[in-house]
Amino acid sequence: MGLPRLVCAFLLAACCCCPRVAGVPGEAEQPAPELVEVEVGSTALLKCGLSQSQGNLSHVDWFSVHKEKRIPIFRVRQGQGQSEPGEYQHRLSLQDRGATLALTQVTPHDERIFLCQGKRPRSQEHRIQLRVYKAPEEPNIQVNALGIPVDSKEPEEVATCVGRNGYPIPQVIWYKNGRPLKEEKNRVHIQSSQTVESSGLYTLKSILKAQLVKEDKDAQFYCELNYRLPSGNHMKESREVTVPVFYPTEKVWLEVEPVGMLKEGDRVEIRCLADGNPPPHFSISKQNPSTREAEEETTNDNGVLVLEPAQKEHSGLYECQGLDLDTMISLPSEPQELLVNYVSDVRVSPAAPERQEGSSLTLTCKAESSQDLEFQWLREETGQVLERGPVLQLHDLKREAGGGYRCVASVPSIPGLNRTQLVNVAVFGPPWMAFKERKVWVKENMMLNLSCEASGHPRPTISWNVNGTASEQDQDPQRVLSTLNVLVTPELLETGVECTASNDLGKNTSVLFLELVNLTTLTPDSNTTTGLSTSTASPHTRANSTSTERKLPEPESQGVVIVAVIVCILVLAVLGAVLYFLYKKGKLPCGRSGKQEITLPPSRKSEFVVEVKSDKLPEEMGLLQGSSGDKRAPGDQEPGGL
């Protein structure tokens, strides 16, 4: 009987204990852990939630829970903390009188539960959930540079977005033209993957695939990364990209630059354009005005026809052909008319007018142009506008009316489009000389260049009365310049030189008087020049009157004056040295008692006078002398000065 009672007691005890055992999980259920959020690299402050009495914090053990296993990391005894060996050994410290455990240099690996456990008055524990965050780097987007054809049967890769070193894994959103894209069967597909770096951070890679249409050729795509930090939710956007979209050509057309009215001389470019991508192969043709057939023009490497300079012959009907190399289909453009405006064949009648003095002359200008023309007449020598219109009337012609007249034909609606024609009007008359006579200063035995100018119609010829080397040069159809190179001889000095201009209507003569240069007697008059440089004046300004010319003095005369001045300075310097020497020897009682004033007699006070006279050519003599012309010692000079 004892054994059955024992069995019953055991079974009863087991039955009683079963409900208690079943109730243990409910009793051991812990409250939700305290949440602490920090960023990677910062310090996490883990506060122990036990009673803040000194007794409760004097004996505390800290643990980290990893894979449901408690690992001791820190202990507190009598208010003193000590790290346990392991990964946290050098990153933990006590703060706030032992109530807080500081964890420095937080990494993603530190995201776990930490708990603190006290032993008095009874065993207590407090759990802390540490959450770690790290903002990803700026998203990097790479577009599919190969492009996407619109006739693709399935979505093609548009772009790839990469966000590096974030924690936890950020979310990616794709946008097209500012609108978010969502998964769409057979239209849009987003493929994302992530990689865990050795640091515990994540790198996210997202690939956008889509089927595109022609309208997407200018679409802007970008990606956005969404992530969380202790401060809240944040986002970063990539740059916008455009993917090449390939679609067939539907239309071809011509474009001409510059835009507007064209004129001869412009640089004109004719190019073909199409609405397909890639563009087709282009060719440009022009209609032959005679056969009405299209003839292909030669273009540059870019398929552009360059007309430089444009001419009126380039006007005509142009057409472009676009050949699709994939389908081998050729599409023509609409024909386009090109007009190069011009002004040509400017003609003046009569072409070579000749008139007698006192008569009248009518000049008429005509031209061809693609636009309405305006005419004006200019005097060639002065540029003065004489008449506006195609006809110029000249009455009572004088000799001065001879010369050039220019007709200008222009298109007022097109700036810069004009042509001109020059006509020379000849007025009959005997020769006119640029001067009647002139004096030339020369040196004997020097080579002399003499010039003589005359005008008239018919064109005069010039001859010289002395032997020498002569040459003629036409200044204009009625004016000629003759130059003579001759040696100055005593005979030439006596006879002088004459140049004679003659034509069928008469003759005229100019005389050049040669004067020998003499420094003591040379005095220029109003009609002299040197033989070193001769010049002539225009017959229109001098008519046929006597010319007047004045030349600069010869360079060597200036040198004589300079030498004279230097000699004077040296004389004064020597005089000063002599006076200073006498003073040092005591022969001049300056500054001593009983001093005497040394003065010159009134007749000698002006002995040391230097006179330099200047009057044009006389300064060339550069004379520095006394009135007597003799050099004397200072004591032998007579009164009267220099």
C-alpha positions as CSV (number, residue, x, y, z in Angstrom):
1,M,0.0,0.0,0.0
2,G,3.0,2.3,0.6
3,L,4.1,2.1,-3.0
4,P,0.8,3.2,-4.6
5,R,0.6,6.2,-2.3
6,L,4.0,7.2,-3.3
7,V,3.1,6.9,-7.0
8,C,-0.1,9.0,-6.5
9,A,1.8,11.6,-4.6
10,F,4.3,11.9,-7.4
11,L,1.6,12.1,-10.0
12,L,-0.2,14.7,-8.1
13,A,2.9,16.8,-7.7
14,A,3.5,16.4,-11.4
15,C,0.0,17.6,-12.2
16,C,0.3,20.6,-9.9
17,C,3.6,21.5,-11.4
18,C,2.4,21.3,-15.0
19,P,0.3,24.4,-14.9
20,R,3.2,26.4,-13.3
21,V,5.6,25.2,-15.9
22,A,3.2,26.2,-18.7
23,G,2.9,29.6,-17.1
24,V,6.6,30.4,-17.1
25,P,6.8,32.0,-20.5
26,G,4.1,34.4,-19.7
27,E,5.7,35.3,-16.5
28,A,9.2,35.7,-18.1
29,E,7.9,37.9,-21.0
30,Q,9.9,41.2,-21.0
31,P,8.7,44.7,-22.0
32,A,9.9,46.2,-25.3
33,P,13.5,47.3,-25.2
34,E,14.4,51.0,-25.1
35,L,15.3,52.4,-28.6
36,V,18.5,54.3,-29.0
37,E,19.4,55.7,-32.5
38,V,22.8,56.9,-33.6
39,E,24.8,57.5,-36.8
40,V,27.8,55.6,-37.8
41,G,31.0,57.0,-36.2
42,S,29.2,58.7,-33.3
43,T,28.9,57.8,-29.6
44,A,25.9,55.8,-28.3
45,L,24.8,56.5,-24.7
46,L,23.2,53.4,-23.1
47,K,21.3,54.3,-20.0
48,C,20.7,51.5,-17.5
49,G,17.0,51.7,-16.5
50,L,17.4,50.1,-13.1
51,S,16.5,52.0,-9.9
52,Q,18.8,55.0,-9.6
53,S,19.8,54.2,-6.0
54,Q,23.5,53.9,-5.4
55,G,23.0,50.3,-4.2
56,N,21.4,49.2,-7.5
57,L,24.2,50.7,-9.6
58,S,27.1,49.5,-7.5
59,H,26.9,46.0,-8.9
60,V,25.9,45.9,-12.6
61,D,26.7,43.6,-15.4
62,W,26.4,44.7,-19.1
63,F,25.8,42.2,-21.9
64,S,25.4,42.4,-25.7
65,V,22.9,40.0,-27.3
66,H,24.1,38.5,-30.5
67,K,22.2,35.6,-32.2
68,E,20.2,35.2,-28.9
69,K,23.4,34.7,-26.9
70,R,24.4,36.9,-24.0
71,I,28.0,38.1,-24.2
72,P,29.4,39.9,-21.2
73,I,31.0,43.2,-22.2
74,F,31.3,45.3,-19.0
75,R,30.9,45.0,-15.2
76,V,30.5,47.5,-12.4
77,R,31.7,46.7,-8.9
78,Q,31.5,49.2,-6.1
79,G,30.9,52.0,-8.7
80,Q,34.1,51.1,-10.6
81,G,33.7,49.9,-14.3
82,Q,35.8,47.3,-16.0
83,S,35.6,46.2,-19.7
84,E,35.5,42.5,-20.5
85,P,37.8,41.2,-23.1
86,G,36.4,41.2,-26.7
87,E,35.3,43.5,-29.4
88,Y,34.1,46.3,-27.0
89,Q,37.0,46.2,-24.7
90,H,38.4,49.6,-25.8
91,R,35.2,51.5,-26.7
92,L,33.2,51.4,-23.5
93,S,33.3,53.9,-20.5
94,L,31.0,54.9,-17.6
95,Q,29.2,58.2,-17.5
96,D,26.6,59.9,-15.3
97,R,27.9,58.4,-12.0
98,G,27.7,54.9,-13.5
99,A,24.2,55.1,-14.8
100,T,25.2,55.4,-18.5
101,L,27.5,53.2,-20.6
102,A,29.1,55.1,-23.5
103,L,29.9,53.2,-26.7
104,T,32.2,55.2,-29.1
105,Q,32.9,54.8,-32.8
106,V,29.6,53.1,-33.5
107,T,29.6,50.8,-36.6
108,P,26.8,48.9,-38.4
109,H,28.0,45.7,-36.5
110,D,26.9,47.4,-33.2
111,E,23.2,47.3,-34.2
112,R,21.9,44.8,-31.6
113,I,20.3,44.6,-28.1
114,F,22.3,45.6,-25.0
115,L,21.1,44.9,-21.5
116,C,22.3,45.8,-18.0
117,Q,21.6,43.5,-15.0
118,G,21.7,44.4,-11.3
119,K,21.8,41.9,-8.4
120,R,20.4,43.9,-5.4
121,P,18.0,44.0,-3.9
122,R,17.0,41.3,-6.4
123,S,18.1,40.5,-9.9
124,Q,16.9,43.1,-12.4
125,E,17.7,43.8,-16.1
126,H,17.1,46.6,-18.6
127,R,17.2,46.0,-22.4
128,I,18.3,48.6,-25.0
129,Q,17.9,48.3,-28.8
130,L,20.6,50.2,-30.6
131,R,19.8,51.3,-34.1
132,V,22.6,52.5,-36.4
133,Y,22.2,54.7,-39.5
134,K,24.4,56.0,-42.3
135,A,23.4,58.3,-45.2
136,P,24.4,56.8,-48.6
137,E,26.7,58.7,-51.0
138,E,25.3,60.8,-53.8
139,P,23.7,58.4,-56.3
140,N,25.7,57.7,-59.4
141,I,23.7,57.2,-62.6
142,Q,25.0,55.7,-65.9
143,V,22.9,55.9,-69.0
144,N,22.8,53.2,-71.7
145,A,24.9,55.0,-74.3
146,L,24.2,52.4,-77.0
147,G,20.6,53.5,-77.2
148,I,17.2,51.8,-77.4
149,P,15.3,51.0,-80.6
150,V,11.5,51.7,-80.4
151,D,10.7,48.4,-82.1
152,S,12.2,46.4,-79.3
153,K,10.0,43.5,-78.2
154,E,10.8,43.7,-74.5
155,P,12.0,46.3,-72.0
156,E,15.6,47.4,-72.6
157,E,18.1,48.8,-70.1
158,V,17.7,52.6,-69.8
159,A,20.1,53.4,-66.9
160,T,21.8,52.1,-63.8
161,C,21.7,53.8,-60.4
162,V,24.3,53.0,-57.7
163,G,24.1,54.3,-54.1
164,R,27.2,53.4,-52.0
165,N,27.9,53.1,-48.3
166,G,24.5,53.5,-46.7
167,Y,22.9,51.8,-43.7
168,P,20.3,50.4,-43.6
169,I,19.6,49.6,-47.2
170,P,18.1,52.8,-48.8
171,Q,15.1,52.6,-51.1
172,V,15.3,53.6,-54.8
173,I,12.6,55.4,-56.8
174,W,13.0,56.0,-60.6
175,Y,11.6,59.1,-62.3
176,K,10.8,60.0,-65.9
177,N,10.2,63.7,-66.6
178,G,9.6,64.3,-62.9
179,R,7.1,61.5,-62.5
180,P,7.8,58.3,-60.5
181,L,7.9,55.0,-62.4
182,K,6.3,51.9,-61.2
183,E,6.6,48.3,-62.3
184,E,4.4,47.7,-65.4
185,K,4.3,44.3,-67.1
186,N,6.1,44.3,-70.5
187,R,6.7,48.1,-70.1
188,V,8.7,49.0,-67.0
189,H,10.9,46.7,-64.9
190,I,13.1,47.8,-62.0
191,Q,15.8,45.3,-60.9
192,S,17.6,46.1,-57.6
193,S,20.4,44.3,-55.7
194,Q,22.6,45.1,-52.7
195,T,26.1,44.3,-51.6
196,V,27.3,44.3,-48.0
197,E,30.7,45.9,-47.7
198,S,33.3,44.7,-45.1
199,S,32.4,47.8,-43.0
200,G,28.9,46.5,-42.7
201,L,27.5,49.3,-45.0
202,Y,25.3,48.6,-48.0
203,T,25.8,49.4,-51.7
204,L,22.6,49.5,-53.7
205,K,22.4,48.9,-57.4
206,S,19.2,49.4,-59.3
207,I,18.7,48.9,-63.1
208,L,15.8,50.5,-64.9
209,K,14.4,48.7,-68.0
210,A,11.7,50.0,-70.2
211,Q,10.1,50.0,-73.6
212,L,10.5,53.5,-75.1
213,V,8.7,55.3,-77.9
214,K,9.8,58.1,-80.3
215,E,8.4,60.7,-77.9
216,D,10.9,59.6,-75.2
217,K,13.9,60.9,-77.3
218,D,14.1,64.0,-75.0
219,A,12.8,62.3,-71.8
220,Q,14.8,63.0,-68.6
221,F,15.5,60.1,-66.3
222,Y,16.9,60.1,-62.8
223,C,16.9,58.0,-59.6
224,E,16.2,59.0,-56.0
225,L,17.5,57.3,-52.8
226,N,15.3,57.4,-49.7
227,Y,16.9,56.7,-46.3
228,R,16.5,57.4,-42.6
229,L,18.6,59.1,-40.0
230,P,18.0,59.8,-36.3
231,S,16.8,63.2,-37.4
232,G,14.2,61.8,-39.8
233,N,13.6,60.7,-43.4
234,H,15.9,62.1,-46.1
235,M,16.5,61.7,-49.9
236,K,19.1,62.3,-52.5
237,E,18.7,62.6,-56.3
238,S,21.0,61.8,-59.1
239,R,21.6,64.0,-62.2
240,E,19.1,63.8,-65.1
241,V,20.1,61.7,-68.2
242,T,18.7,61.2,-71.7
243,V,19.0,57.9,-73.4
244,P,19.4,57.7,-77.2
245,V,16.2,56.5,-78.8
246,F,16.3,55.0,-82.3
247,Y,13.3,55.4,-84.6
248,P,12.8,55.4,-88.4
249,T,12.7,58.5,-90.6
250,E,9.4,59.8,-91.6
251,K,10.2,63.2,-93.1
252,V,13.1,64.9,-94.9
253,W,13.6,68.6,-95.5
254,L,16.1,71.3,-96.5
255,E,17.6,74.1,-94.4
256,V,19.5,77.1,-95.7
257,E,21.8,79.4,-93.7
258,P,22.0,82.3,-93.4
259,V,18.2,82.9,-93.1
260,G,16.8,85.8,-95.1
261,M,17.7,87.4,-98.4
262,L,21.0,86.2,-99.8
263,K,23.4,88.1,-102.0
264,E,26.4,87.4,-104.1
265,G,29.6,87.0,-102.0
266,D,27.8,85.4,-99.0
267,R,28.8,82.0,-97.6
268,V,25.7,79.9,-98.0
269,E,25.2,76.4,-96.5
270,I,22.5,74.0,-97.6
271,R,21.9,71.0,-95.4
272,C,19.4,68.1,-95.2
273,L,17.5,67.3,-92.0
274,A,15.3,64.4,-91.0
275,D,13.1,63.3,-88.1
276,G,14.7,59.9,-87.8
277,N,17.4,58.7,-85.5
278,P,20.0,57.8,-86.6
279,P,19.6,60.2,-89.6
280,P,19.6,58.7,-93.1
281,H,22.3,59.1,-95.7
282,F,21.7,62.5,-97.4
283,S,22.3,63.7,-101.0
284,I,21.5,67.1,-102.4
285,S,20.6,67.8,-106.0
286,K,19.8,70.9,-108.1
287,Q,17.4,71.1,-111.0
288,N,19.1,71.9,-114.3
289,P,17.2,74.9,-115.7
290,S,17.7,73.6,-119.3
291,T,16.8,69.9,-119.0
292,R,14.6,70.2,-115.9
293,E,16.4,67.1,-114.5
294,A,18.0,66.9,-111.0
295,E,21.8,66.8,-110.9
296,E,23.5,65.8,-107.7
297,E,25.8,68.4,-106.1
298,T,29.1,67.7,-104.3
299,T,28.8,68.0,-100.5
300,N,31.4,68.0,-97.7
301,D,32.0,65.1,-95.3
302,N,29.0,66.2,-93.2
303,G,26.6,66.1,-96.2
304,V,26.4,70.0,-96.3
305,L,26.5,71.9,-99.6
306,V,28.6,75.0,-99.2
307,L,28.4,77.8,-101.7
308,E,31.3,80.2,-101.1
309,P,31.2,82.8,-102.5
310,A,27.6,82.5,-103.6
311,Q,26.9,83.6,-107.2
312,K,23.7,84.3,-109.1
313,E,24.3,81.0,-111.0
314,H,23.7,79.2,-107.7
315,S,20.1,80.3,-107.8
316,G,17.7,77.4,-108.6
317,L,15.5,74.6,-107.3
318,Y,17.2,72.2,-104.7
319,E,16.0,68.9,-103.3
320,C,17.3,66.5,-100.7
321,Q,17.2,62.7,-100.7
322,G,17.4,60.7,-97.4
323,L,18.4,57.0,-97.7
324,D,17.6,54.7,-94.7
325,L,20.5,52.3,-94.6
326,D,18.5,49.8,-92.6
327,T,15.5,49.6,-94.8
328,M,17.1,51.0,-98.0
329,I,14.1,53.3,-98.4
330,S,14.8,56.7,-99.9
331,L,12.7,59.7,-98.9
332,P,12.8,62.9,-100.9
333,S,12.3,66.4,-99.4
334,E,10.0,69.1,-100.8
335,P,11.9,71.1,-103.5
336,Q,13.1,74.5,-102.3
337,E,13.8,77.6,-104.4
338,L,17.2,79.3,-103.7
339,L,17.6,82.9,-104.8
340,V,21.0,84.6,-104.7
341,N,20.4,88.3,-105.3
342,Y,22.9,90.1,-107.5
343,V,23.9,93.3,-109.2
344,S,25.9,92.9,-112.4
345,D,26.9,94.3,-115.8
346,V,27.2,97.9,-114.6
347,R,27.7,100.0,-117.7
348,V,28.4,103.7,-118.3
349,S,27.8,105.4,-121.6
350,P,29.7,106.9,-123.2
351,A,32.5,104.6,-121.9
352,A,35.4,106.9,-122.7
353,P,34.0,110.4,-123.0
354,E,36.1,113.3,-124.6
355,R,34.9,116.8,-124.7
356,Q,36.1,120.3,-125.5
357,E,36.2,123.0,-122.8
358,G,32.8,124.8,-122.5
359,S,30.8,121.9,-123.9
360,S,28.3,119.6,-122.0
361,L,28.3,115.9,-121.2
362,T,25.6,113.4,-120.2
363,L,26.7,110.2,-118.5
364,T,24.2,107.3,-118.2
365,C,24.6,104.3,-115.9
366,K,22.8,101.0,-116.3
367,A,22.9,97.6,-114.5
368,E,21.2,94.2,-114.1
369,S,19.8,93.0,-110.8
370,S,17.4,90.6,-109.2
371,Q,15.9,93.5,-107.2
372,D,15.1,97.2,-107.7
373,L,18.2,99.4,-108.0
374,E,19.2,102.8,-106.8
375,F,22.0,104.8,-108.6
376,Q,24.3,107.6,-107.5
377,W,27.3,109.4,-109.0
378,L,30.5,110.1,-107.1
379,R,33.6,112.2,-107.9
380,E,36.5,109.8,-107.8
381,E,39.1,112.1,-106.4
382,T,37.0,113.5,-103.5
383,G,34.2,110.9,-103.0
384,Q,31.6,113.7,-103.2
385,V,28.1,112.6,-104.2
386,L,27.2,114.6,-107.4
387,E,23.9,113.0,-108.3
388,R,21.3,110.5,-107.2
389,G,20.0,108.6,-110.2
390,P,21.3,106.9,-113.3
391,V,22.0,110.1,-115.3
392,L,24.7,112.7,-114.6
393,Q,24.7,116.0,-116.4
394,L,27.9,118.1,-116.7
395,H,27.6,121.6,-118.2
396,D,30.2,124.1,-119.4
397,L,33.1,121.8,-118.9
398,K,36.3,123.2,-117.5
399,R,39.7,121.7,-117.5
400,E,39.2,120.9,-113.8
401,A,36.2,118.7,-114.7
402,G,38.4,116.1,-116.2
403,G,39.1,112.9,-114.2
404,G,37.2,110.0,-112.7
405,Y,33.5,109.7,-112.1
406,R,32.1,106.6,-110.4
407,C,28.6,105.1,-110.8
408,V,27.3,103.1,-107.8
409,A,24.4,100.7,-108.4
410,S,23.0,99.3,-105.1
411,V,20.0,97.4,-103.8
412,P,18.6,99.4,-100.8
413,S,16.7,96.4,-99.4
414,I,19.9,94.3,-99.1
415,P,22.7,96.1,-97.3
416,G,26.1,95.6,-98.9
417,L,24.8,94.5,-102.3
418,N,26.2,97.0,-104.8
419,R,28.5,97.2,-107.9
420,T,30.4,100.2,-109.3
421,Q,31.9,101.4,-112.6
422,L,34.5,104.1,-113.1
423,V,34.6,106.3,-116.1
424,N,37.3,108.9,-116.9
425,V,36.2,112.2,-118.5
426,A,38.8,113.8,-120.8
427,V,38.7,117.5,-121.5
428,F,40.8,118.6,-124.5
429,G,43.5,121.1,-123.9
430,P,47.3,121.8,-124.1
431,P,49.5,120.5,-121.2
432,W,49.3,122.0,-117.8
433,M,52.4,122.1,-115.7
434,A,52.6,121.5,-112.0
435,F,54.8,124.6,-111.7
436,K,56.3,127.2,-114.0
437,E,59.6,127.6,-112.3
438,R,61.4,126.5,-109.2
439,K,64.8,127.1,-107.6
440,V,66.8,124.0,-106.4
441,W,69.7,124.1,-104.1
442,V,72.4,121.7,-105.1
443,K,76.1,120.8,-104.6
444,E,78.5,120.5,-107.4
445,N,79.3,117.0,-108.7
446,M,76.3,115.5,-106.9
447,M,73.7,113.3,-108.6
448,L,70.4,115.1,-108.7
449,N,66.9,113.8,-109.1
450,L,64.6,116.2,-110.8
451,S,60.8,115.7,-111.3
452,C,58.3,117.4,-113.6
453,E,54.6,116.8,-113.8
454,A,52.1,117.7,-116.4
455,S,48.5,117.0,-117.4
456,G,46.3,117.4,-120.4
457,H,44.3,115.7,-123.1
458,P,45.6,114.1,-125.3
459,R,48.1,112.7,-122.8
460,P,51.2,114.8,-122.9
461,T,54.8,113.7,-123.2
462,I,57.7,115.3,-121.3
463,S,61.2,116.0,-122.6
464,W,64.3,117.6,-120.9
465,N,66.8,120.0,-122.4
466,V,69.8,118.2,-120.8
467,N,71.1,114.7,-121.0
468,G,70.4,112.3,-118.2
469,T,68.4,109.3,-117.3
470,A,64.7,110.0,-117.6
471,S,61.6,107.9,-116.8
472,E,57.9,108.5,-117.1
473,Q,55.0,107.3,-114.9
474,D,51.3,107.7,-115.6
475,Q,49.5,109.2,-112.6
476,D,46.1,108.9,-114.4
477,P,45.0,108.8,-118.0
478,Q,45.6,112.6,-118.4
479,R,48.5,113.1,-116.0
480,V,52.2,112.1,-116.3
481,L,55.2,112.4,-114.0
482,S,58.8,112.4,-115.5
483,T,61.9,112.0,-113.4
484,L,65.4,112.9,-114.5
485,N,68.7,111.7,-112.9
486,V,71.5,114.1,-113.8
487,L,75.0,115.1,-112.6
488,V,75.5,118.6,-111.4
489,T,78.2,120.3,-113.5
490,P,79.3,124.0,-113.7
491,E,77.7,124.1,-117.2
492,L,74.4,122.9,-115.7
493,L,74.6,125.5,-113.0
494,E,74.8,128.2,-115.6
495,T,72.1,127.0,-118.0
496,G,69.6,125.5,-115.5
497,V,67.1,122.7,-116.5
498,E,63.9,122.9,-118.6
499,C,61.2,120.2,-118.9
500,T,58.7,120.6,-121.8
501,A,55.3,118.9,-121.9
502,S,53.6,118.7,-125.3
503,N,50.6,117.1,-127.0
504,D,48.7,117.7,-130.3
505,L,47.1,120.9,-128.9
506,G,50.3,122.6,-127.7
507,K,53.2,122.6,-125.3
508,N,54.2,124.1,-121.9
509,T,57.5,124.4,-120.1
510,S,58.8,124.4,-116.5
511,V,62.1,125.9,-115.5
512,L,64.3,124.6,-112.6
513,F,67.1,127.0,-111.5
514,L,70.0,125.3,-109.9
515,E,71.8,127.3,-107.1
516,L,75.0,126.1,-105.5
517,V,74.9,125.7,-101.7
518,N,77.1,128.3,-100.0
519,L,77.0,128.5,-96.2
520,T,78.0,132.2,-96.1
521,T,75.7,133.5,-98.8
522,L,72.8,131.0,-98.9
523,T,69.5,132.8,-98.4
524,P,66.3,131.0,-99.6
525,D,63.5,132.8,-101.3
526,S,59.8,131.7,-101.6
527,N,60.4,129.4,-104.5
528,T,63.4,127.3,-103.6
529,T,64.2,123.7,-102.7
530,T,67.2,121.5,-102.3
531,G,68.4,119.0,-104.8
532,L,68.2,116.3,-102.2
533,S,64.4,116.2,-102.3
534,T,62.2,117.4,-105.1
535,S,58.4,117.3,-105.1
536,T,55.5,118.4,-107.3
537,A,52.1,119.6,-106.6
538,S,48.8,118.5,-108.1
539,P,47.8,120.6,-111.2
540,H,44.3,120.8,-109.7
541,T,45.5,122.7,-106.7
542,R,48.3,124.8,-108.3
543,A,46.6,125.3,-111.6
544,N,49.4,126.6,-113.9
545,S,50.9,129.1,-111.5
546,T,54.4,129.3,-110.0
547,S,55.0,126.8,-107.3
548,T,56.4,127.8,-103.9
549,E,58.4,125.3,-101.8
550,R,60.6,125.6,-98.8
551,K,62.9,122.8,-97.5
552,L,64.6,122.1,-94.2
553,P,68.3,123.1,-93.9
554,E,70.9,120.5,-94.5
555,P,71.8,118.3,-91.5
556,E,75.5,119.3,-91.5
557,S,74.7,123.0,-90.8
558,Q,73.0,121.9,-87.5
559,G,76.1,120.1,-86.6
560,V,78.3,123.2,-86.9
561,V,76.0,125.1,-84.4
562,I,76.3,122.2,-81.9
563,V,80.1,122.2,-82.2
564,A,80.2,126.0,-81.6
565,V,78.1,125.7,-78.4
566,I,80.4,122.9,-77.1
567,V,83.5,125.1,-77.7
568,C,81.9,127.9,-75.7
569,I,81.2,125.6,-72.8
570,L,84.8,124.4,-72.8
571,V,86.1,128.0,-72.8
572,L,84.0,128.9,-69.8
573,A,85.1,125.7,-68.0
574,V,88.8,126.6,-68.6
575,L,88.2,130.2,-67.4
576,G,86.6,128.9,-64.2
577,A,89.5,126.5,-63.6
578,V,92.1,129.4,-63.9
579,L,90.2,131.6,-61.5
580,Y,89.9,128.8,-59.0
581,F,93.7,128.1,-59.3
582,L,94.6,131.8,-58.7
583,Y,92.3,131.8,-55.7
584,K,94.0,128.8,-54.2
585,K,97.4,130.4,-54.7
586,G,96.3,133.5,-52.8
587,K,96.6,135.8,-55.7
588,L,92.9,136.6,-55.5
589,P,92.3,138.1,-52.0
590,C,88.7,137.0,-51.9
591,G,87.3,136.7,-48.3
592,R,90.5,138.2,-46.7
593,S,90.8,141.5,-44.9
594,G,91.8,144.3,-47.1
595,K,90.2,142.5,-50.0
596,Q,90.2,144.2,-53.3
597,E,87.6,144.1,-56.0
598,I,89.0,143.1,-59.3
599,T,87.0,144.6,-62.2
600,L,87.7,145.0,-65.8
601,P,87.8,148.3,-67.5
602,P,84.5,149.4,-69.0
603,S,85.9,148.7,-72.4
604,R,86.6,145.1,-71.6
605,K,83.6,144.0,-69.6
606,S,82.0,142.5,-72.6
607,E,84.9,140.6,-74.0
608,F,83.5,137.2,-73.2
609,V,80.4,137.3,-75.2
610,V,79.2,134.5,-77.4
611,E,76.8,135.4,-80.2
612,V,74.9,132.8,-82.2
613,K,72.6,134.3,-84.8
614,S,69.8,132.2,-86.4
615,D,67.7,133.1,-89.4
616,K,66.7,130.0,-91.4
617,L,69.5,129.1,-93.8
618,P,72.2,131.5,-92.3
619,E,72.3,129.3,-89.3
620,E,73.9,126.7,-91.5
621,M,77.1,128.7,-91.5
622,G,77.5,127.9,-87.8
623,L,80.0,130.8,-87.3
624,L,81.5,131.5,-83.9
625,Q,83.9,134.5,-84.2
626,G,84.6,138.0,-83.0
627,S,84.0,141.1,-84.9
628,S,87.6,141.3,-85.9
629,G,87.7,137.7,-86.9
630,D,91.1,137.1,-85.1
631,K,91.9,135.0,-82.1
632,R,93.8,136.9,-79.4
633,A,95.0,136.3,-75.9
634,P,92.7,137.7,-73.3
635,G,95.1,140.6,-72.5
636,D,95.5,141.6,-76.1
637,Q,91.9,142.0,-77.0
638,E,90.7,145.4,-78.0
639,P,87.5,147.0,-76.7
640,G,84.4,146.4,-78.6
641,G,83.7,142.8,-77.8
642,L,83.0,140.2,-80.4
